[in-house]
């Protein structure tokens, strides 16, 4: 029985490691393929898509900046995503804290209404959003994109922060109240410092969704002053006759910031996932 149990344990471990290897290959394989393609010539890509490049050079990266205003779009994306995340937090954090800690009429209805927004396809709101922004002269502006992205990010941010606020012991707030702290002081000096992991997780999700959003960036902008990075990638497939090496170089440039953000904040993300799972 001991030998049988040991054999079953080894087989189980083997299946687990095989599954993990498959997941890693599926996840990192396309990125590695695009990275190699960014160093190839057009002829090398068309002749053998999976072969190694004959030499590693950065001419395709220079070509990516020459063919499209990717530098301008890159800066636009950083501004839009950073401000969107800040606006999203400023609006949602106090709101989520109130709904997590206080009991009042229609509370469940408000939470259900926020959840129902997640079921609504964002593209179905394109016409009213376009009309609304046009009436306020916010078309083709970063401000328009920031407002739309922050609004669409409210449900995810709300449920992440609300779940994390529920995991914080009420005794800390009661102690602050005994010391004479009001709502604002308790929220800013007690709750928010303890909620950093949850805010990091919500911020990463908000940043990534804004960074990768294509539909509204295309519909609500028409010039280079407000367009973001996803729009820049379409230049290489349309205007410049399927320039795949430059496209691959542009893709690598656009995915580096989200990857770097996640790598440097992954500990906070894991901490938030474990802490936020205590209460729903």
C-alpha positions in Angstrom: 0.0 0.0 0.0 2.8 2.3 0.8 4.4 1.7 -2.6 1.1 2.1 -4.3 0.4 5.4 -2.4 3.9 6.7 -3.3 3.3 5.8 -7.0 -0.1 7.5 -7.0 1.5 10.5 -5.4 4.2 10.7 -8.1 1.7 10.3 -10.8 -0.5 13.0 -9.4 2.6 15.3 -9.1 3.5 14.5 -12.7 0.1 15.4 -14.0 0.2 18.6 -12.0 3.6 19.6 -13.4 2.5 18.6 -16.9 -0.6 20.8 -16.6 1.4 23.7 -15.3 3.9 23.4 -18.1 1.1 23.4 -20.7 -0.4 26.5 -19.1 3.0 28.3 -19.2 3.5 27.3 -22.8 0.1 28.4 -23.8 0.5 31.7 -21.9 4.0 32.6 -22.8 4.3 30.9 -26.2 2.6 33.6 -28.3 4.5 36.4 -26.5 7.8 34.6 -27.1 6.8 34.1 -30.8 6.0 37.8 -31.2 9.2 38.8 -29.5 11.2 36.6 -32.0 9.2 38.0 -34.9 10.1 41.6 -33.9 13.7 40.8 -34.8 13.0 39.2 -38.1 12.8 40.5 -41.6 9.6 40.2 -43.7 11.2 37.5 -45.8 12.1 35.5 -42.7 8.5 35.7 -41.3 7.0 34.6 -44.6 9.4 31.8 -45.2 9.3 30.3 -41.7 7.2 31.8 -39.0 8.7 29.7 -36.2 12.4 29.8 -37.1 14.9 31.9 -35.2 15.9 35.2 -36.8 19.2 35.2 -38.7 20.4 38.1 -36.5 19.0 40.1 -33.6 18.7 43.8 -34.4 16.4 46.6 -33.3 15.7 48.1 -36.8 12.1 47.0 -36.6 11.6 48.9 -33.4 12.9 52.1 -35.1 10.6 51.3 -38.0 7.6 51.0 -35.7 8.2 54.6 -34.4 8.7 55.8 -38.0 5.6 54.3 -39.6 3.1 55.3 -36.9 2.9 57.9 -34.1 3.3 55.2 -31.5 5.3 57.5 -29.2 2.4 60.0 -29.1 -0.1 57.2 -28.6 2.0 55.7 -25.9 2.1 58.9 -23.9 -1.7 59.3 -24.5 -2.3 55.9 -23.1 -0.2 56.5 -20.0 -2.0 59.8 -19.3 -5.5 58.3 -19.9 -4.9 55.2 -17.9 -3.2 56.9 -14.9 -5.9 59.6 -14.6 -8.7 57.1 -15.2 -7.4 54.9 -12.3 -7.2 57.9 -10.0 -10.7 59.2 -10.9 -12.1 55.7 -10.5 -10.6 55.3 -7.0 -11.7 58.8 -5.9 -15.3 58.1 -6.8 -15.6 54.4 -5.9 -13.5 54.0 -2.7 -15.7 56.1 -0.4 -18.9 54.7 -2.0 -17.7 51.1 -1.6 -16.8 51.7 2.0 -20.2 53.1 2.8 -22.0 50.2 1.3 -19.6 47.8 3.0 -20.0 49.2 6.6 -23.4 51.0 6.8 -26.9 49.5 6.6 -29.7 51.5 5.1 -32.7 51.1 2.9 -32.2 50.1 -0.8 -28.6 49.0 -0.1 -29.2 45.6 -1.7 -30.9 47.2 -4.6 -27.9 49.5 -5.2 -25.5 46.6 -5.1 -27.7 44.6 -7.5 -27.9 47.6 -9.9 -24.1 47.9 -9.9 -23.7 44.2 -10.6 -26.3 44.4 -13.4 -24.1 47.0 -15.2 -21.5 44.2 -15.7 -24.0 42.2 -17.8 -24.6 45.1 -20.2 -22.4 45.0 -23.4 -20.4 48.2 -23.5 -20.7 48.4 -27.3 -24.5 48.7 -27.0 -24.0 52.1 -25.4 -21.8 53.5 -28.2 -24.5 55.7 -29.8 -25.7 57.4 -26.6 -22.1 57.8 -25.3 -21.1 59.4 -28.6 -24.1 61.7 -28.6 -23.4 62.7 -25.0 -19.7 63.5 -25.5 -20.5 65.4 -28.7 -23.0 67.6 -26.8 -20.3 68.4 -24.2 -17.6 68.9 -26.9 -15.5 66.0 -25.5 -15.1 64.0 -28.6 -11.5 63.4 -29.6 -10.2 64.4 -26.2 -8.4 62.6 -23.4 -11.0 63.9 -21.0 -13.8 62.1 -22.8 -11.9 58.8 -22.8 -11.0 59.2 -19.1 -14.7 59.7 -18.1 -15.9 56.7 -20.1 -13.2 54.3 -18.9 -13.6 55.4 -15.3 -17.4 54.8 -15.6 -17.0 51.4 -17.1 -14.5 50.4 -14.4 -16.8 51.2 -11.5 -18.4 47.8 -11.0 -15.1 45.8 -10.9 -13.4 48.3 -8.6 -16.5 48.5 -6.4 -16.7 44.8 -5.7 -13.0 44.4 -5.2 -12.8 47.2 -2.7 -16.1 46.3 -1.0 -14.9 42.8 -0.5 -11.6 44.0 1.0 -13.3 46.6 3.3 -15.5 43.8 4.6 -12.4 41.8 5.6 -11.1 44.7 7.9 -12.2 44.2 11.5 -14.7 46.7 12.7 -12.9 47.0 16.0 -10.3 49.2 14.3 -13.0 51.7 13.3 -14.5 51.5 16.8 -11.1 52.3 18.4 -10.7 55.3 16.0 -14.2 56.5 16.9 -13.4 56.3 20.6 -10.3 58.5 19.9 -12.6 61.1 18.4 -12.0 60.3 14.7 -14.9 61.1 12.3 -15.8 59.4 9.1 -13.3 61.1 6.9 -10.3 60.6 9.3 -11.2 57.0 9.9 -11.5 56.3 6.2 -8.4 58.2 5.1 -6.0 57.2 8.0 -7.3 53.8 9.1 -9.1 52.1 6.3 -7.2 53.2 3.2 -3.7 52.3 4.5 -5.0 48.8 5.3 -6.6 48.5 1.9 -3.5 49.0 -0.2 -3.4 45.4 -1.5 -7.1 45.6 -2.6 -6.5 49.0 -4.2 -3.4 47.7 -6.1 -5.5 44.8 -7.5 -8.3 47.1 -8.5 -5.9 49.6 -9.9 -4.1 47.0 -12.0 -7.4 45.8 -13.5 -8.6 49.3 -14.2 -5.2 50.2 -15.8 -5.1 47.1 -18.0 -8.7 47.4 -19.2 -8.1 51.1 -20.1 -4.7 50.3 -21.7 -6.2 47.5 -23.9 -9.5 49.1 -24.8 -9.9 49.6 -28.5 -13.5 50.1 -29.4 -14.2 53.4 -27.7 -10.7 54.7 -28.4 -11.5 54.2 -32.1 -15.1 55.5 -32.1 -14.6 58.6 -29.8 -11.3 59.8 -31.3 -10.3 60.8 -34.8 -6.9 62.4 -34.5 -3.5 61.8 -32.9 -4.1 64.1 -30.0 -6.2 61.6 -27.9 -5.8 58.2 -29.5 -4.2 55.4 -27.5 -1.8 52.6 -28.2 -4.3 49.9 -29.4 -5.2 52.3 -32.3 -1.5 52.5 -33.3 -1.4 48.8 -33.9 -4.0 49.0 -36.6 -1.6 51.3 -38.6 0.7 48.4 -39.4 -2.1 46.2 -40.8 -3.9 48.8 -42.8 -1.8 51.8 -43.9 1.5 50.0 -44.2 0.6 46.8 -46.0 0.9 44.2 -43.4 4.3 45.1 -42.0 4.4 42.3 -39.5 8.0 42.9 -38.2 7.1 46.5 -37.3 3.7 45.3 -35.9 5.4 42.7 -33.7 7.9 45.3 -32.4 5.0 47.7 -31.6 3.1 44.9 -29.8 6.2 44.2 -27.6 6.4 47.9 -26.8 2.8 48.1 -25.8 2.7 45.1 -23.6 5.8 46.0 -21.6 4.2 48.5 -19.2 1.3 46.2 -18.1 3.7 43.3 -17.6 6.1 45.5 -15.6 3.3 46.9 -13.4 2.0 43.4 -12.6 5.5 42.0 -11.9 6.3 44.7 -9.4 2.9 44.5 -7.7 2.1 40.8 -7.8 2.7 40.4 -4.0 0.0 42.9 -3.3 -2.3 41.2 -5.7 -1.9 37.9 -4.0 -2.3 39.5 -0.6 -5.5 41.1 -1.8 -7.0 37.9 -3.2 -6.4 36.0 0.0 -7.6 38.9 2.3 -10.6 39.8 0.1 -11.8 36.2 0.2 -12.6 36.2 3.9 -16.0 37.9 3.5 -18.2 38.5 0.4 
